[in-house]
Amino acid sequence: MPTDSSVVMEQAVQTLHNGGLVAFPTETVYGLGADARNPEAIHKIFTAKGRPSNHPLIVHLAAPTQSGTANKDWTSLLAPWVRDLSDDALKLMNAFWPGPLTLVFKKDKSVLHELTGGQDTVAIRVPAHPMAQELLRKFNGGVVAPSANRFGKVSPTSAADVRSEFEGILDLMILDGGDCEVGIESTILDLSSSDQAILLRPGMITPSEIFTKTGIKVWLPNEVGSAKDASSLPRVSGSLRAHYAPTTPLRLYSPGRVLDALSEFPDIKSRVAVGVWESESSLSEDGHPSAHFEEVLIPSDSAAFANRLYRLLRDLDQQAWDLILFPEPPAGQEWDGVRDRLQRACFGSGPSSISHASN
């Protein structure tokens, strides 16, 4: 951000008021922001990203200012957006907002169907990044902000990622708040249809952490009612089978099974980037043809891996490998967010990944 950051911030706020787009940092990834009350501005997001119009957006709000009480006034903040707030919703907000948790509610009738994908639900998040909070506070309204990249591709975790994504495509104002701390998108919980909190997208806030801090049990979609009920859960961002995808083919390998993974791709083994856990020994001892691949060290800690995941995928994608192999993440809730992103990235990856993303 240029030296006089207050001037730049005022320009960003004015751009939103004028119906323009502003890319800004959150603690998860960079968002492509527009006024959530402006249908034309929302349409610009879908056009810029190449995003299907039935794919809902998340509304980002500024945290209410503290007024002497221990708990913030979430009820007033959400009143223009949601139909009703349960005690569980308030517990979740007090425990995790601002932060990387998105909550889905029955929407207020004034919420634009353009941002909900035509559904009767709305997704809300209060991001923790100080620059995002400043922008939202000064804008004094809701901002819809999907990840600032073309639809289905690798999410951006730096201002430079956003610039390279839209260079020559979009005249875009970008607030540079450095690298994102979390690195993958928020956890999404559905609170809209019952007294149960249902996990719609895993992230770095896990069901066990939610239970520990709030006493609220989080259900998985397949644990709730009938298959019909599961299929009627709200659509949310990042839920398509192909997403977060590099143009280079990406595959996962089981522990000790790099050779098996390589043998599945006989025609594209000439230059392979193989991710290896930092805590493990080098692959070269396994007798692989070392001329064919290069090792890339991957953090063995789930939070560190999440932080670097999209950076690694973007960098490797730009290095023109023929194939990227990553190890399957270990079992455990703390790895579920990373596992979810990697599986969708694998399915969507390859030169035809843009057409995958629309399926």
N, C-alpha and C positions, 0 to 999 in steps of 0.2 A: 504494500500500500504506500502511496506517495507520502511525503513528509507531513503535509497538513491533512492528517487523517480525518479531522472533523469536517473539512470541506468535502472530501471524497464521500464520507458517510452521508452528508446532506444531499449530495448528488444521487447517491444510491436510493435514498428515501424518495427523492423527487421522481426518479426514474420509475419506481414502483407506483407512485401516485399517478404518473402519466400513462400507466398501462404498459410499461416496458419490462424487460427481464433483467434480473441481477443475479449473478452467481455469487454465492457466499459460503464461507466455511461453517460446518457444524463439527461436533466432536466425532461424528461417524464418518461421513463423506461430504464433499461439496454439493450444495443444492443449487438447482436452477429455479430462482424464485420469481413469483408473480403475485399480484394482488388477488387474494382468494375471493373477493367480491366482484371481480371484473371478468366477465365471460370472454371478452376479446383477448385479454392478457393470458388467460388460461389456455385459450386456443393456440396462442403463440408457443407455449411450452410444448404442446402436443406436436405442433408442426416442426419445431426446432429439433425435438428428440426423435421424431418419426414414431411416436408412441400411439398405440391404439386408443381411440377415444373412450372405450369402455373400461380402461385401466385407471382405477381411482388414484387420486393424489392425497398426500398427507398435508394437513394444515398445521403450520408452525406458529406458535404464539409466544409472546414474551411472558416471563414469570411475573406474577403480580408483586408489587412492592411490599416488603414486610411492614406490617402495621402493629408492631408490639406483641402480637400473639405468636405462639410457637408455630402454628400452621398458617400457610398462606391461604388467601381467599380464592380458592380454585373455582368455587361455585359461580361467583360473578364473572370470572374470566371465561368460563365455558358456556355461560347462559346463552350467548348469541349463536352458539354452534350446536349444542346437543340438547336432546329432549329431557333427559333426567340423569342425575348423578347418584349412583349407589354409594353406600358406605365403603364398599370394597374399592370403588374407583378413587374415592378420596384418600383411602389408605395407600393405594399405589402411587398416587400423585405426591403425597407427602413423603413417601419413602424414596422415590426415584426421579422426580422432576425438580429442577431441570436435569435431563439425562437421556440416554439412548433407549427410551421406552415409548412406544406408540400405542395409544389406546383407541379402540374402535367403539363408537356409540351409535345409538339411533340418532339421526340428525334432526336438527331444528328445521322447520319447513322453509326458513329463509336461506338455507345453505344451497348453493347452486348445484344442479345435477351435473353440470359440466365437470365439477371437481370430484364428484362421487362415482363417476362412471355410471350414472343412472340408478344407483342403489339408494336404499333408505338409510344408509349408515355413513358416518364420517369418521375419518382417522385423524387424531390430534396428537401433536408432540410439542414439548417445550425443550428445545435444544440447550445444551449446557455451554456451548462455545461463547465466550464473552462478546465476540464480534457479531455473532448471530443475535445474541440477546440485545445488543445495542441497536442493531438494525430494526429488529422487531419492536423494540420499545419506542424508537423514534418514529417508525411507520405508524404505530398505534393501531394495528389491525392484524388480521390473519394473512399469512403468506404461504401459498402452496409451493412446495420445493422438492420435486423428485431429484434424483442424482443428476448432476450437471454433465451428462454424457449422452451420446446417441443410444437409442433404446436397445437394450439387450447386451450392450458392450460393457467393458470393465469400468467400474465406478471410479470417479476421480478422488484422490486424496490430497491433491495440491492444486494451487492456482494454475501452475504450469500444465497440469493434466487437462484442466478445463480449456485453457487456451489452445492446446494442440487438438482437442476434440472438436472444437467449433471454428478453427481457423479457416477463414475463407468462406464459411457458411453463415455465420451469424455475427453481427456487430453487437458485442455483448459487454456489459459492464461487469467486471470481476473484482470482488473484494478479496484481497490476499491476506489470509489469516494464518499462513504457515501450513505445515502438514497436519492432517487430522490425527487425533490422539487414538481413537478407537479403531478406525480403519475398515469396519464393515457396518452395514446398515442396522438400524435399531431393531430390537425385539418388538414384535407386534402381538398384542393381546386383544381378543374380541370380548367386549363386555356388553354386546348389543342385544343378545337374543335370550339370555337366561340369567340365572344367578351364578352361572359358572364363568370363570375366566378361561378362555380357550386360546392356546398358542397358535397363531397363524403364521408367524415367521420367527425362527430362532435368531438370537443375537447374543451379545456378550452378557446381557442380564438373563440369567438362567431361571427356570422354574424353581430350583432348589433355593437360589438366593431370594427369590420373591417370597417363598414360603417362610424362610428364616426371618426376613425383615417384616413381613406383614401377616403371616399366618394364613395367607390365601393359597389354596391349592390351584395349580395351573393344570388344566386338562389338555391333552393332545386331541386333535380333531377325530382320530379313530377311536377315542375313548368316550365320545359323546354321542349318546342316542343311536339312531339308526344310520345306515349309509346315506339315506335321504337327507337326514339332518346335516351330516358332514358336507354333502354337496351343496347345501344351501347356505353354508357359511359365507360371510362377505368376501368378495375379491379384494385383495390388497396388493400393494406394490411388491415386486420381487417374487411373486408366487408362480410365475410361469415356469415350465419345465426347463426352458433354455433362457439363461440370463447371465450377466456378469462375465461375458464370454470374450476370450482373446480370439484373434483371427488365426493364430497358430493352433493346430490340433493339440488339445490338452487331455491327458489321461491320468488316472490314478493307478498306483501299483500297490499290491499287498506287501507286507513285510518280507523282505528277502526274495521278492519275485520280479525284480527289474528285468531279468532276461525274458521271462514270460511276456511281460508287457511289450518289450522290444520286438519279440517274435511275431506279435500280432500285426506289426506294421512293417513288413519286409521291404516295402518300396520307399519308405521315408525314414530310413535309419541313418542317413548320412550325417546329419547334425542334430543331436538330441541333447536337450538340457534336462538333467535329472536332479530333481530336488532330493536332498539328503538331510535327515535330521542332524542338527548341530551336535547332538549328544551321541551320535553313532560314528563308527569308523568309516573310512573311505570305501567306496564301492570297488575301487581298482583291485582290491584283494580278492574279489569274487571272480576274477578271470574274465571280465567283460572286455570286448574290443575297445580299448580306451580311445582309439582314434575317432570313434563314432559319437562319443558323448562327453559332456562337461558337467561336473558336479556344481550344484547351487545349494549352498547351506541354507537350511530352513530352521527357524526358531522352534525349539522343542516345547516352549511354553505357549499355551493357547492364546493368551492375550497378545503376546509379542507376534505370534504368527498372524493373528487377525489384523494387527496394526500394519504388517508388511505385505499381506496377501495381494492386494490390488497393485501395490507398487511393484512387486515381483512380477506379476502377470503382465503389467504394462511394459516394464523394462525388457522382459524376455520376448514379448511380442515384437518389440522394435528391433530386436537383435537377429531377426530372420532365421530362427531355428526351424527345423522341419517338424519337430515334435517336442512337446514339453511333458515330462513325467513328474508327477508329484506323489509323495507317499500318502496312503490313506490315513486320515487323522485317527488318533486313538479313540476308543469308546469313552463316553462320559459327556454329561450335559455341557461342560465348559467348552467342548469341541463341536457342539451341534451347529452353532452359527457358521463356523468355518466349513464344516462338512457340507452344510446346505449350499453355501456359495460355490464350493468346489464342484459338487455334483451338477449343479445347474450350468456352471461354466464349462464343464466337460461336454455336456449334452449340446450346448450351443456353439462350441468352439469349432474352428476350421474356417476355410475360406467362404463357406456358405452360411456362416453363423448368423448373418443378418436375416436370411430367409427362415432359419430355425426360430429366431426370436419371435417371429410373427405367428408361429404355429401354436 
